[in-house]
Amino acid sequence: MFKELVYATHDSTQWRSVLPARDNVFASVEFAQITERYLDRKAQLYILKNGDTQIAYPFFFRPVHSLPVGEDFRGGLSDTVSPEFTGPLSQGGPATPIAVEFPKRFSAFAVNQGVVAEFIHLHPWKALSGALLPDGLQFSREIVYVDLTWPEHRLWPSFSHACRKNIMRSQRENVRVFEAQTLGDIREFYRVYIQTMKYRNALGHYYYSLDYFSSIFEELRANARFVLAEYRNQIVAGTLYLHDRDDVYSYLGGADHNFQHVRPTNAIIYETIFWSKRQGRKRLILGGGYSPNDGIFRFKASFSPERVRFFVYKRVHLHEEYAALCRSWASTHGRNSESTGYFPPYRFLPAPESARDSAETAFVVAD
């Protein structure tokens, strides 16, 4: 007997009972509440149950009418995007019967809610890809992770020669690495983060507010760690890591370009590897680059030989509305919407050549 449940962020007790932050920090109600508050995305948790087995799937609604190409589309149309490293997450007994039912049930729910299209960032180890239509699954890229189950004596030689030199350089220069303890520390993190965004000409949606970071610090304290690097009494780099029972995720960060010669980011990652290992985590997920084997990928890869294939999922639920939005986008921008390589293509905003994606600027680990 299948049963569907849907929780919003005000159903925090019920949401937390299904998906506590310790199981998946990105799927937690605390992360959903912060995202909802500052990024204007309504969060929901869809649950399909069958006896003792259930699939829990967190996602955000994004209204279509707020887009330049969506002004003519009324009636509450939206699309959905999952938080990073989530997707359908199974709990309980054998998942096969409920996984087969899930795509049909969720699509009926999506159509009823006016969802045009759906996009998911799949957790490489935990997402139940069998609950998704095979033709919607798409390989995105390889990402780098550190296997924290390795003994400490094996980790150091697993770093590249250049990486080891840079870590030792940071130590010779007396770069101090520490965890943020106060809102003053968060303001310093924010200063370096925004400075990095400006230096790299990052796309506009990566200019998160100070309040966003302060809320993560205060409301996700048990699952968020701001790590700062100080050089000569000045904060010169910082990275925000989110973490749950198994994984530590490099989420957002930056570094003052004027102090790159003392390798503060190497120092931060090195300290975080051994902090994560002491906490009993299985993996430190560093993520990938903007394009295959680019500079940021090579930097992350210098810390580990381990790779995992990262997949996304794309599905259209309202085909006529999707086609109309794509035509409107093509008319507005004078381009074929399918040429964007983006999904859904009507959300793609052509940026100046000088703007760079977050994968190169902010240690973001997912699209």
C-alpha positions in Angstrom: 0.0 0.0 0.0 1.7 3.2 -1.2 1.3 6.4 0.8 2.5 9.9 -0.2 3.4 12.6 2.3 4.6 16.1 1.6 6.3 18.3 4.3 7.1 22.0 4.1 9.7 23.7 6.2 7.2 24.7 8.9 6.7 20.9 9.4 10.2 20.9 10.9 9.6 18.1 13.4 8.2 15.7 10.8 10.9 16.6 8.3 13.6 16.1 10.8 12.3 12.7 11.9 12.6 11.5 8.3 15.8 13.2 7.2 17.9 14.6 10.1 20.9 16.7 9.3 23.2 13.9 10.6 22.0 11.7 7.7 22.3 14.3 4.9 23.0 17.9 5.8 21.9 19.3 2.4 18.6 17.4 2.7 18.0 18.8 6.2 15.1 21.1 7.2 17.6 23.5 8.6 19.4 23.9 5.3 16.0 24.1 3.5 14.8 26.9 5.9 18.0 29.0 5.3 17.8 28.5 1.5 14.1 29.4 1.5 14.7 32.6 3.5 17.6 34.0 1.5 17.4 32.5 -2.0 13.6 32.8 -2.5 13.0 29.1 -3.1 10.1 27.3 -1.5 11.3 24.0 -0.1 9.4 20.7 0.3 10.1 17.1 1.2 8.2 14.5 -0.8 8.0 11.0 0.7 6.7 7.8 -0.8 6.1 5.0 1.7 5.4 1.3 1.2 5.3 -0.6 4.5 8.6 -0.2 6.2 10.3 1.2 3.2 10.3 4.9 2.1 11.9 7.2 -0.4 12.5 10.8 0.8 13.2 13.5 -1.8 13.9 17.2 -0.9 13.6 19.9 -3.5 13.0 23.6 -4.1 10.3 25.2 -6.2 11.5 28.0 -8.5 8.7 30.1 -9.9 8.7 30.6 -13.7 6.9 33.9 -13.8 9.8 35.8 -12.3 12.0 35.0 -15.3 12.2 37.5 -18.2 10.8 34.7 -20.5 8.1 33.7 -18.0 6.2 36.9 -17.8 3.4 35.5 -20.0 3.1 32.3 -18.0 0.6 32.6 -15.2 -1.1 30.0 -13.0 1.8 29.3 -10.6 4.1 27.4 -12.9 7.5 26.5 -11.5 10.4 24.1 -11.9 12.3 22.3 -9.2 15.9 21.8 -8.3 17.3 19.6 -5.6 19.8 20.7 -3.0 23.4 19.6 -3.6 24.2 15.9 -3.1 20.7 14.6 -2.5 18.2 13.1 -4.8 15.7 10.3 -3.8 17.1 8.8 -0.6 15.8 5.3 0.4 15.3 4.1 4.0 14.1 0.8 5.4 13.6 -2.5 3.5 14.1 -3.6 -0.1 13.8 -0.5 -2.3 13.0 -2.1 -5.7 9.2 -2.2 -5.5 8.9 1.4 -4.3 11.7 2.6 -6.7 9.6 1.3 -9.6 6.6 3.2 -8.5 8.4 6.5 -7.6 8.8 8.1 -11.0 5.1 7.7 -11.8 3.9 9.0 -8.4 6.3 12.0 -8.3 5.4 13.0 -11.9 1.7 13.0 -11.1 2.5 15.1 -8.0 4.7 17.5 -10.1 2.0 17.9 -12.8 -0.6 18.7 -10.1 1.8 21.3 -8.7 2.5 23.0 -12.1 6.1 21.8 -12.2 7.4 22.3 -15.7 10.8 20.6 -15.3 12.9 18.9 -12.6 16.7 18.9 -12.0 18.5 16.8 -9.4 22.1 16.8 -8.1 22.6 13.1 -7.1 24.7 12.1 -4.1 27.2 9.7 -5.7 27.0 7.1 -2.9 23.5 7.6 -1.4 21.0 8.6 -4.1 18.7 5.9 -5.2 19.1 6.3 -9.0 16.9 3.2 -9.5 14.0 5.5 -8.6 14.6 7.7 -11.6 14.0 7.2 -15.3 17.2 6.0 -16.9 17.0 8.4 -19.9 16.9 11.3 -17.5 20.2 10.4 -15.8 23.2 12.2 -17.2 26.9 12.0 -16.3 28.1 15.5 -15.3 31.8 15.1 -14.5 34.3 13.4 -12.2 34.7 14.8 -8.8 37.6 14.5 -6.3 37.2 13.1 -2.8 39.6 12.1 0.0 39.1 8.6 1.4 39.2 9.2 5.1 39.3 5.5 5.9 42.9 5.4 4.8 45.4 5.4 7.7 47.2 8.7 8.3 50.6 7.3 7.1 49.0 6.6 3.7 47.4 10.0 3.2 50.5 12.2 3.1 52.2 10.3 0.3 48.9 10.3 -1.6 49.2 14.1 -2.1 51.0 15.2 -5.2 54.6 16.4 -4.8 53.5 20.0 -5.5 50.7 19.8 -2.9 53.1 18.5 -0.2 55.5 21.4 -1.0 52.7 23.9 -0.8 51.5 22.6 2.6 55.0 22.8 3.9 55.3 26.3 2.5 52.2 27.3 4.5 53.7 25.8 7.6 57.1 27.6 7.2 55.2 30.9 6.7 53.3 30.2 10.0 49.8 30.3 8.4 47.4 29.6 11.2 44.3 27.6 10.5 41.3 27.7 12.9 37.6 27.2 13.0 35.4 30.3 13.2 34.0 30.9 16.7 32.2 34.2 16.5 30.1 36.3 14.2 33.2 38.5 13.8 35.0 35.5 12.3 32.0 35.1 9.9 32.3 38.7 8.8 36.0 38.1 8.0 35.1 35.0 6.0 32.5 37.0 4.2 35.0 39.8 3.4 37.4 37.3 1.8 34.6 35.5 0.0 33.2 38.6 -1.6 36.6 39.9 -2.4 37.2 36.6 -4.3 33.9 36.8 -6.1 34.8 40.3 -7.3 38.4 39.4 -8.3 37.1 36.4 -10.3 34.1 38.3 -11.9 31.8 35.6 -10.5 28.3 35.3 -11.8 25.8 37.3 -9.8 24.0 34.5 -8.0 27.2 33.6 -6.1 27.1 36.8 -4.2 25.5 35.4 -1.1 24.7 37.8 1.7 26.4 38.0 5.0 23.1 37.1 6.7 23.1 33.8 4.6 26.5 32.8 6.1 25.6 34.0 9.6 22.4 31.9 9.5 24.4 28.8 8.5 26.8 29.5 11.3 24.1 29.9 13.9 21.4 27.5 12.8 23.5 24.7 11.3 26.2 24.8 13.9 26.4 21.1 14.5 26.8 20.5 10.7 28.7 23.5 9.4 32.4 24.4 9.9 33.9 27.7 8.7 37.7 27.2 8.5 39.9 30.3 8.3 43.5 30.9 7.5 45.4 33.7 9.2 48.7 35.2 8.1 50.4 38.0 9.9 47.3 38.8 11.9 45.1 39.0 8.8 42.5 36.5 7.5 43.6 35.6 4.0 41.4 32.6 3.1 38.4 30.7 4.3 36.2 27.7 3.3 32.8 26.7 4.6 32.4 22.9 5.0 29.1 21.2 5.6 29.2 17.8 7.1 27.0 14.9 8.2 27.6 11.4 9.5 29.5 10.1 6.5 30.7 13.1 4.5 32.4 16.5 4.7 31.6 18.7 1.7 33.6 21.7 0.5 30.8 24.2 -0.1 31.9 27.8 -0.5 35.1 29.7 0.1 37.7 32.1 -1.2 41.2 33.4 -0.8 42.9 36.7 -1.0 44.9 36.6 -4.2 47.6 38.9 -2.7 48.5 36.1 -0.3 48.4 33.0 -2.5 52.2 32.7 -2.2 51.8 31.4 1.4 49.3 28.7 0.2 46.5 29.3 2.7 44.0 27.1 0.9 46.4 24.2 1.0 46.7 24.7 4.7 42.9 24.8 5.1 42.3 21.6 3.2 45.2 19.8 4.9 43.8 20.7 8.4 40.3 19.7 7.3 41.4 16.3 6.1 42.7 15.4 9.5 39.9 17.1 11.4 37.4 15.0 9.3 39.3 11.8 10.0 39.3 12.4 13.7 35.5 12.9 13.6 35.1 9.5 12.0 33.9 10.7 8.6 34.3 8.5 5.6 35.0 11.1 2.8 36.0 14.7 2.3 34.3 15.7 -1.0 36.3 18.4 -2.7 34.3 18.4 -5.9 35.3 19.1 -9.5 36.1 21.9 -11.8 34.2 24.0 -14.3 35.6 22.0 -17.3 37.5 18.7 -17.4 41.0 18.9 -16.0 40.9 22.7 -15.6 43.0 24.5 -13.0 40.6 24.1 -10.1 40.2 20.4 -10.8 43.9 19.9 -10.9 44.3 21.8 -7.6 41.7 19.5 -5.9 43.2 16.4 -7.5 46.5 17.2 -5.9 45.0 16.1 -2.6 43.8 12.7 -3.6 43.9 10.1 -6.4 40.3 9.2 -5.7 37.5 10.0 -8.2 33.8 9.3 -8.4 31.4 9.9 -11.2 28.9 12.6 -10.5 25.4 12.4 -12.1 22.5 14.8 -12.5 18.9 14.1 -13.5 16.7 16.0 -15.9 13.0 15.5 -16.5 10.3 17.5 -18.2 6.8 17.1 -16.7 4.8 19.7 -18.6 5.9 19.3 -22.2 3.8 22.0 -23.8 4.8 24.6 -21.3 8.4 23.6 -21.5 8.5 24.0 -25.2 6.7 27.4 -25.0 9.3 28.7 -22.5 12.2 27.5 -24.6 10.7 29.2 -27.7 10.3 32.4 -25.6 13.9 32.2 -24.5 15.1 31.6 -28.0 13.1 34.6 -29.3 14.5 36.8 -26.4 18.1 35.9 -26.9 18.2 35.1 -30.6 19.7 31.7 -30.0 18.7 28.0 -30.1 17.8 27.1 -26.5 19.2 23.6 -26.9 22.7 25.1 -27.6 23.0 26.3 -24.0 24.0 23.0 -22.5 21.9 24.1 -19.5 18.7 22.6 -18.0 16.2 23.9 -18.1 17.5 26.0 -21.0 15.0 28.8 -20.4 16.8 29.6 -17.1 20.2 30.2 -18.8 21.3 33.8 -18.6 24.1 34.6 -21.1 26.9 36.2 -19.1 29.7 38.5 -20.1 32.9 36.8 -21.2 34.6 38.1 -18.1 32.2 36.3 -15.8 33.4 32.9 -14.4 31.4 30.1 -13.0 31.6 29.3 -9.3 33.5 26.1 -9.8 36.5 28.2 -10.5 35.8 30.9 -8.0 34.2 29.6 -4.8 34.9 25.9 -4.3 31.3 25.1 -5.1 31.0 21.3 -5.4 27.9 20.9 -7.6 26.3 22.6 -10.5 
